[in-house]
Amino acid sequence: MKLKVGVIFGGETVEHEISIISAVQAMKALDTTKYEVIPIYITKEKDWYTGNLLKEIDNYQDLDNLKRYAKKVVLYKKNGAFVLQSQKGFRRIVAEIDIAFPIVHGVNAEDGTLAGYLNLIGIPYVGSDVYASTVGQDKIFMKQIFEVEKIPMPKYEWFFDTEYKEDPKPIIERIKKLKLPIIVKPSKLGSSIGISKVRKIEELEVAIEEAMQYDPKIIVEEMVEDLTEVNCSVLGNYEYQQTSEIEEVISSDDFLTYKEKYLGNAKGGKSKGMASASRKIPATIDDTMRKEVRDLAKKVFKILNCSGVCRIDFLVDKKNKKVYVNEINLIPGSLAFYLWEPIGKNYTTLLDDLISLAIKDFKRKSKKVYSFETNILQNYNGLKGMKGKLKF
């Protein structure tokens, strides 16, 4: 009997379209002799849909038409099964799934929002839990943990948008202590959205205003000038970690832009997700630095208690031969499959490994105690006499 895999993607996020690309790639790579693939698309309006037409990328060019023919559903647990129930007309069970496979990017999705819902209904799912997902999405939380663990990273400052609007002077004074050039980022976005480079302090205000459009928390960090960007993917959980080949990112700018990430080598204007970006595989770094990157990648993965496949991005100071951790991507674009193929793990095998890990993690978590069978309120009389006095 085939395992029914519900691939969940989309969502209310500026990385919505990138999630669609990543999910369609994965659905085509899943081994259909082992799995029944059930697409679950979340629109920007937070409605959930299913249907085989969601497996084809061309169908997303006309979203209104897609919604007309797909089935609007809700996912919940019924009689011990995880079901997709139709929301229109006669409400019936459209499909059942055994395991969820979230392939979502960005806030309101990858940041633990979806993982929290899947935890609540109790379904096994691929990837990191709520805690790792939240920290992995918030660059400031991430850096604060890295500081405690002595992970090398560029110097930074951070602030809330309200603080800046009320009195920008003390914030600017703090930022002036950083060495120019600097990078200004929204704390919780990915795909290089809302990021600006500042070479002169006069450019800072515009950069901050840009970042504040996307997030209330803003991070400003020193930029590594003589820079090589390298990325390494990690597969596993807290018990063991395996690293991929290391890529060197090729960018015409000082950092990899949204366009370069997702449209860089796209033929005919069609993106292949992160597989479209320009890169050198393997990266042109020496063996000592290669080991340092891999060791740091495993350490970061374990510190944040990640599970599944992640991609850790590094900044290499070529002049001083120093490696800095930039950030972690809990559900990387294209699931970073292109970093595993060079070491002999094709995309189908990678997806197999991820599903096996998820089942193993679910079984282990099921043995832990999360609640007690006894009801301590059964004989509780603490509110006796309070009838009619409670106000909500």
C-alpha positions in Angstrom: 0.0 0.0 0.0 1.3 3.4 -1.0 2.0 6.1 1.7 -0.2 9.1 1.1 1.9 12.2 1.1 0.2 15.6 1.4 2.6 18.2 -0.1 1.6 21.6 1.4 2.7 24.8 -0.3 1.8 28.4 -1.0 0.5 30.5 1.8 0.2 34.2 2.7 3.8 35.1 2.1 5.9 37.2 -0.3 7.6 34.0 -1.2 4.4 32.4 -2.3 5.4 31.8 -5.9 8.8 30.4 -4.9 7.0 27.9 -2.7 4.9 26.7 -5.7 8.0 26.2 -7.8 9.7 24.2 -5.0 6.6 22.1 -4.4 6.0 21.2 -8.0 9.6 20.2 -8.4 9.3 17.9 -5.4 6.0 16.4 -6.4 7.5 15.4 -9.8 10.5 13.9 -8.1 8.7 11.8 -5.5 8.7 8.0 -6.2 5.1 7.3 -7.3 5.7 3.5 -6.8 6.0 4.2 -3.1 3.9 7.3 -2.6 0.5 8.7 -3.6 1.2 12.4 -4.0 -1.6 14.7 -2.9 -1.1 18.4 -3.5 -2.4 20.9 -0.9 -2.2 24.5 -2.1 -2.8 27.4 0.3 -3.7 30.6 -1.5 -2.6 34.1 -0.5 -6.1 34.4 1.0 -5.4 31.4 3.2 -7.9 29.1 1.5 -6.8 25.4 1.0 -7.2 23.5 -2.3 -6.4 20.1 -3.6 -6.6 18.3 -7.0 -4.2 16.8 -9.5 -4.1 20.0 -11.6 -2.1 21.5 -8.8 0.9 19.3 -9.8 1.5 21.3 -13.0 3.3 24.6 -12.8 1.6 26.1 -16.0 -1.8 25.9 -14.2 -0.7 28.7 -11.8 -0.6 31.3 -14.5 -4.3 31.8 -14.1 -5.1 31.5 -10.4 -8.8 32.3 -10.8 -9.2 29.4 -13.2 -7.2 27.1 -11.0 -9.4 27.8 -8.0 -12.5 27.1 -10.2 -11.4 23.6 -10.9 -9.5 22.6 -7.8 -11.4 21.4 -4.7 -11.5 23.8 -1.7 -10.8 21.8 1.4 -9.9 21.8 5.1 -7.4 19.4 6.7 -8.4 17.9 10.1 -8.4 14.6 12.0 -11.5 12.5 11.9 -11.8 9.1 13.5 -8.1 8.7 13.7 -7.5 9.6 10.0 -6.2 12.9 8.5 -8.7 14.0 6.0 -9.2 16.7 3.4 -12.9 17.6 3.4 -14.5 19.7 0.7 -15.8 23.1 1.7 -18.3 23.7 -1.1 -21.7 22.0 -1.7 -22.1 18.6 0.0 -19.2 18.4 2.4 -17.4 15.1 1.8 -14.0 13.5 2.3 -12.0 14.2 -0.8 -8.8 12.5 0.3 -6.8 11.1 3.2 -3.2 11.7 3.9 -0.7 9.7 6.1 2.0 12.3 6.3 2.3 16.0 5.6 5.3 17.4 3.6 5.4 21.2 4.0 7.3 23.0 1.2 6.6 26.6 2.3 8.8 29.6 2.4 8.6 32.8 4.5 6.5 34.3 7.2 3.0 32.9 8.0 4.2 29.6 6.7 7.8 28.4 7.2 8.1 30.4 10.5 6.4 27.7 12.5 2.9 28.7 11.7 2.1 25.7 9.6 4.2 23.3 11.8 2.1 24.5 14.8 -1.1 23.6 13.1 0.2 20.2 12.0 1.3 19.5 15.6 -2.1 20.5 16.9 -4.0 17.9 14.8 -1.2 15.4 15.4 -0.2 14.4 11.9 3.4 13.3 11.1 5.2 15.9 9.0 8.5 16.4 7.3 10.9 19.1 8.6 11.7 21.1 11.7 9.4 21.7 14.6 7.8 25.0 15.7 10.8 26.1 17.8 13.5 25.6 15.2 11.2 27.1 12.5 10.5 30.2 14.5 14.2 30.9 15.3 15.3 29.9 11.7 12.9 32.5 10.2 13.8 35.3 12.6 17.4 36.5 11.9 17.6 38.4 15.2 16.5 35.4 17.3 19.0 33.3 15.3 21.9 35.7 15.9 21.2 36.0 19.6 21.5 32.2 19.9 24.6 32.1 17.7 26.2 34.7 20.1 25.7 32.5 23.1 27.1 29.5 21.2 30.0 31.6 19.9 29.2 31.0 16.2 31.2 33.4 14.0 29.1 36.1 12.3 29.4 39.7 11.3 28.8 42.5 13.8 25.2 43.7 13.9 22.6 46.0 15.5 18.8 45.6 15.5 15.7 47.6 16.4 11.9 47.8 16.1 10.3 50.0 13.6 8.3 51.9 16.3 11.6 52.8 18.1 13.0 54.2 14.9 9.8 56.2 14.1 9.7 57.7 17.6 13.4 58.7 17.8 15.8 57.6 15.1 18.9 59.4 16.4 20.0 56.9 19.1 19.5 54.0 16.6 21.5 55.8 13.9 24.3 56.4 16.5 24.4 52.7 17.3 24.6 51.9 13.6 27.4 54.4 13.0 29.6 52.2 15.2 29.4 49.5 12.6 32.0 49.6 9.8 30.6 50.6 6.4 29.4 49.2 4.1 26.5 47.7 5.9 23.5 45.5 4.9 19.9 46.4 6.1 17.4 43.6 6.3 13.9 42.8 7.5 14.4 40.2 10.3 12.0 37.6 9.1 12.1 37.5 5.3 14.0 35.4 2.9 14.8 35.4 -0.9 16.7 38.7 -0.5 13.4 40.7 -0.3 13.7 44.1 1.4 17.5 44.0 1.6 19.6 47.0 0.9 23.3 47.8 0.8 24.5 51.1 2.4 27.9 52.5 1.5 27.3 56.0 2.9 25.4 56.9 6.0 23.2 59.2 4.0 21.7 56.1 2.3 20.7 54.6 5.6 17.2 56.2 5.9 16.0 54.9 2.6 17.3 51.4 3.3 15.5 51.3 6.7 12.3 52.6 5.2 12.5 49.8 2.6 13.0 47.1 5.2 10.2 48.4 7.4 7.7 47.8 4.7 8.1 44.0 5.3 8.8 43.6 9.0 8.7 45.4 12.4 12.2 44.1 13.3 15.1 45.4 11.4 18.7 44.1 11.4 21.8 46.0 10.3 25.0 44.2 9.9 28.5 44.8 8.7 29.2 43.7 5.1 32.1 41.4 4.3 33.6 43.2 1.4 36.2 40.8 -0.1 33.4 38.3 -0.1 32.7 34.8 -1.3 29.2 33.4 -0.6 29.1 29.7 0.0 26.2 27.4 1.0 26.0 24.0 2.5 23.0 21.8 3.0 22.5 19.6 6.0 20.2 16.5 6.2 19.3 14.8 9.5 18.1 15.6 13.0 19.7 16.2 16.4 21.1 12.6 16.5 23.1 12.8 13.3 23.8 15.3 10.5 25.0 14.7 7.0 26.4 17.5 4.8 26.1 18.1 1.1 28.5 19.4 -1.5 29.3 23.1 -0.9 28.3 25.6 -3.6 29.8 29.0 -4.4 27.2 31.6 -5.2 27.9 33.7 -8.3 26.3 37.2 -8.1 26.7 40.3 -10.2 25.8 42.3 -7.1 27.2 42.4 -3.5 24.6 39.9 -2.5 22.5 37.4 -4.3 19.3 39.2 -5.4 15.8 37.8 -5.7 16.1 38.0 -9.5 19.4 36.2 -9.5 18.1 33.5 -7.1 15.0 32.6 -9.0 15.3 34.0 -12.5 19.0 33.9 -13.1 19.3 31.2 -15.6 15.6 30.7 -16.3 15.1 30.0 -20.0 12.0 31.5 -21.6 11.3 33.5 -18.4 10.4 30.3 -16.5 12.0 30.0 -13.2 13.3 26.7 -11.7 13.5 28.1 -8.2 16.9 28.1 -6.6 18.1 25.7 -9.3 18.0 28.8 -11.6 20.7 30.7 -9.7 24.3 30.9 -11.0 26.7 28.8 -8.9 30.0 26.8 -8.8 29.8 23.3 -7.5 32.0 22.5 -5.7 33.0 25.9 -4.3 36.5 27.1 -5.0 37.7 27.0 -1.4 40.6 25.0 0.1 40.2 21.8 2.1 40.7 23.5 5.5 38.0 26.0 4.8 35.7 23.3 3.3 36.0 21.3 6.6 35.3 24.5 8.6 32.1 25.2 6.6 30.9 21.6 7.0 31.6 21.5 10.7 29.9 24.9 11.3 26.9 23.8 9.2 26.4 20.7 11.4 26.9 22.7 14.6 24.3 25.3 13.6 21.8 22.6 12.5 22.2 20.8 15.9 22.1 24.0 18.0 18.7 25.0 16.5 17.5 21.4 16.8 16.6 21.2 13.1 15.2 18.2 11.3 14.9 17.3 7.6 16.9 19.3 5.1 18.2 22.8 5.6 20.7 25.1 3.9 23.2 27.2 5.8 24.6 30.2 4.1 28.1 31.4 4.8 30.1 34.6 4.1 33.8 34.0 3.5 36.3 36.8 3.9 38.8 35.9 1.3 41.4 38.5 2.5 41.4 37.4 6.1 40.4 33.8 5.4 37.5 33.9 7.9 34.2 32.1 7.7 31.0 33.7 9.0 27.6 32.1 9.3 25.0 34.3 7.6 21.7 32.5 8.1 19.9 29.2 8.0 17.0 28.3 5.6 14.8 25.7 7.3 13.0 24.9 4.1 15.4 26.0 1.4 14.3 26.8 -2.2 14.1 23.7 -4.3 14.9 21.8 -1.0 18.6 22.3 -2.0 18.4 19.1 -4.1 21.1 20.5 -6.4 23.6 20.3 -3.6 23.0 16.6 -3.0 23.1 15.4 -6.6 26.9 16.0 -6.9 27.6 13.6 -4.0 25.4 10.8 -5.5 22.1 11.5 -3.8 19.4 12.3 -6.4 16.3 14.2 -5.7 14.1 11.2 -5.4 16.4 9.6 -2.8 16.6 12.9 -0.9 12.8 13.0 -0.6 12.8 9.4 0.5 15.3 10.2 3.2 13.2 13.2 4.4 10.0 11.1 4.7 11.8 8.3 6.6 13.3 10.9 9.0 9.8 12.4 9.6 8.3 9.0 10.4 11.2 8.2 12.8 10.9 11.6 14.5 7.1 11.2 14.9 7.5 7.7 16.5 10.1 9.1 18.9 8.0 12.1 19.8 5.0 9.8 20.3 6.8 8.1 23.2 7.2 11.3 25.1 4.7 12.6 27.7 2.8 15.7 26.7 -0.3 15.5 28.8 -1.7 13.5 31.7 -4.7 11.1 31.5 -6.1 12.2 34.9 -8.4 15.2 35.0 -7.4 17.4 38.0 -10.6 19.5 37.5 -12.9 16.5 38.0 -13.4 17.2 41.7 -12.3 20.8 41.7 -14.7 23.1 43.7 -12.6 26.3 43.5 -15.2 28.2 41.6 -18.1 27.2 43.8 -20.4 30.1 44.4 -19.0 32.0 41.5 -21.9 31.2 39.2 -23.1 34.3 37.5 -20.0 36.3 38.6 -17.6 35.4 35.9 -17.3 38.0 33.2 -15.4 37.6 29.9 
